[in-house]
């Protein structure tokens, strides 16, 4: 029996099972997969992912003044991030972990897929930003006596990442991986930090390593596909998106992402199918109008190709 989720702000809810902030139009929590019992279609319009297919402006926000602030954040990060909570056992300290959430955006004249999504057990507990410096000191004190402690190295990486020191975080994640190369979370965190640096080859390598260690985690699988897409390798991205959909067939945005990659490589009919499934699964999608316009454009393209073929047939 699940408690009702609380509406934390317009357009989002808090999962009663794990405390994650989830978009209000989801039926299940992306992190713990528990049903959001109080889920309903939001009565107020959600923020638009895609304002126009032909534009080049990235727009993600909630309301009014937050739009400007959010655009600055998006310029600095490949995905908007939300907090996750897991206890840190070392040094009796805690830290808020920054983890990626899903967005879609306009990129030139094409729809962009979701950003990277979170996986369970990434790490960190919420504390005020002013406490991060003391958290760092506590973790470094532990490392002074246990320099190869993988968990402490990972937690320090999370702390540094939260402080915006991504290069330093990557160094700590690398040390954690060297100390315990079989730990899925350490590879996942290193991949995420690489994505913040837009080092897509490194992100692909580390998400691939994490996927090999946790082959049933759909978030890791999906993030691998997104990293291939960001690298510009759609041929590699397509089968990885398809695997993510097989793992989590109920996530409509995965269809949008696959549709985009299919669209980019010119598989028009296949892309149409995925866009249509996305709209069917998410009838109140905030970007419904934009995706519908793209579908109409694709239909005209196919009709023109068919007409041209008929007219040139002897």
Residue pairs with C-beta under 8 A, 6 or more apart in sequence:
2 16
2 17
2 34
2 35
2 37
3 16
3 37
4 16
4 37
4 38
5 13
5 14
5 15
5 16
5 22
5 36
5 37
5 38
5 39
6 13
6 14
6 16
7 13
7 24
8 14
8 21
9 62
10 42
10 44
10 62
10 63
11 23
11 24
11 42
11 44
11 46
11 47
11 62
12 21
12 22
12 23
12 24
13 21
13 22
13 23
13 24
13 36
13 38
13 39
14 20
14 21
14 22
15 21
15 22
15 29
15 31
15 32
15 34
15 36
16 34
16 37
17 29
17 32
17 34
18 29
18 31
18 32
18 34
18 85
19 85
20 29
20 30
20 31
20 32
20 82
20 83
20 84
20 118
21 82
21 83
22 29
22 30
22 31
22 36
23 46
23 102
24 39
24 40
24 42
24 46
25 39
25 41
25 42
25 46
25 282
25 284
26 36
26 39
27 35
27 36
27 39
27 250
28 34
28 35
28 36
28 250
29 35
29 36
30 102
30 117
30 118
30 219
30 251
31 84
31 118
31 119
31 120
32 120
41 284
42 284
45 286
46 286
47 59
47 60
47 61
47 62
47 63
47 286
48 59
48 286
48 287
48 290
49 59
49 60
49 103
49 104
49 105
49 286
49 287
49 290
50 59
50 104
50 105
50 106
50 111
50 112
50 287
50 290
50 291
51 57
51 59
51 106
51 290
52 106
52 290
53 106
53 109
53 110
53 111
53 290
53 293
53 294
53 297
54 109
55 106
56 106
56 107
56 108
57 106
58 71
58 74
58 75
58 105
58 106
59 67
59 71
59 105
59 106
60 70
60 71
60 74
60 80
60 103
60 105
61 67
61 69
61 70
61 71
62 70
70 80
73 80
74 80
74 103
74 105
77 100
77 196
78 100
78 115
78 116
78 195
78 196
78 198
78 230
79 100
79 101
79 102
79 103
79 114
79 115
79 116
79 195
80 100
80 101
80 103
80 115
81 98
81 99
81 100
81 101
82 99
82 101
82 118
83 96
83 97
83 98
83 99
83 124
83 126
84 97
84 99
84 118
84 122
84 123
84 124
85 97
85 124
85 125
85 126
86 97
86 121
86 122
86 123
86 124
86 125
87 94
87 125
88 94
88 95
88 123
88 124
88 125
88 155
89 151
90 139
90 142
90 149
90 151
90 152
90 155
91 138
91 139
91 141
91 142
91 152
92 138
93 134
93 135
93 138
93 139
93 155
94 124
94 125
94 126
94 127
94 135
95 124
95 125
95 127
95 132
95 135
95 155
95 158
95 159
95 162
96 124
96 125
96 126
96 127
96 129
96 132
96 162
97 122
97 123
97 124
97 125
97 158
97 161
97 162
98 124
98 161
98 162
99 118
99 122
99 192
100 115
100 116
100 117
100 118
100 192
100 195
100 223
101 115
101 117
101 118
102 114
102 115
102 117
102 253
103 114
103 115
104 111
104 112
104 113
104 114
104 115
104 253
104 256
104 287
105 112
106 112
110 260
110 263
110 264
111 256
111 259
111 260
111 263
111 287
111 290
111 291
111 294
112 260
113 226
113 229
113 253
113 256
113 257
113 260
113 261
114 222
114 226
114 253
114 254
114 256
114 257
115 226
116 192
116 195
116 222
116 223
116 226
116 227
117 219
117 222
117 223
118 219
119 188
119 214
119 217
119 219
119 220
119 223
120 217
120 219
121 185
122 158
122 185
122 188
122 189
122 192
123 154
123 155
123 158
123 185
123 189
124 155
124 158
124 162
127 135
129 162
132 159
132 162
132 163
133 163
135 159
136 156
136 159
136 160
136 163
139 152
139 155
139 156
139 159
140 156
142 149
142 152
143 149
143 152
143 153
143 156
146 152
148 175
148 179
149 179
150 175
150 176
150 179
150 180
150 183
150 186
151 176
153 172
153 173
153 175
153 176
153 179
154 172
154 173
154 176
154 183
154 185
154 186
154 189
156 172
157 169
157 170
157 171
157 172
157 173
157 176
157 189
157 190
157 193
158 169
158 189
159 169
160 166
160 168
160 169
160 172
161 169
161 189
161 192
161 193
161 196
166 193
166 196
166 197
167 197
169 193
170 190
170 193
170 194
170 197
173 186
173 189
173 190
173 193
174 190
176 183
176 186
176 189
176 190
177 183
177 186
177 187
177 190
180 186
182 213
183 213
184 210
184 213
184 214
184 217
184 220
185 210
187 206
187 207
187 209
187 210
187 213
188 206
188 207
188 210
188 214
188 220
188 223
190 202
190 206
191 202
191 203
191 205
191 206
191 207
191 209
191 210
191 223
191 227
192 203
192 223
194 200
194 202
194 203
194 206
195 203
195 223
195 227
195 230
198 230
200 227
200 228
200 230
200 231
201 231
203 223
203 227
203 230
204 224
204 227
204 228
204 231
207 220
207 223
207 224
207 227
208 224
210 217
210 220
211 217
211 220
211 221
211 224
214 220
215 221
216 247
217 247
218 244
218 247
218 248
218 251
221 240
221 243
221 244
221 247
222 240
222 241
222 244
222 248
222 254
222 257
224 240
225 237
225 240
225 241
225 243
225 244
225 257
226 237
226 257
228 234
228 236
228 237
228 240
229 237
229 257
229 260
229 261
234 261
234 264
234 265
235 265
237 261
238 258
238 261
238 262
238 265
241 254
241 257
241 258
241 261
242 258
244 254
245 251
245 254
245 255
245 258
248 254
250 281
252 277
252 278
252 281
252 282
252 285
253 278
253 282
255 274
255 275
255 277
255 278
255 281
256 274
256 275
256 278
256 291
258 274
259 271
259 272
259 273
259 274
259 275
259 278
260 271
262 270
262 271
262 274
263 271
263 275
263 294
263 298
268 298
268 301
268 302
269 302
271 298
272 295
272 298
272 299
275 291
275 294
275 295
276 295
278 285
278 291
279 285
279 288
279 291
279 292
279 295
282 288
285 291
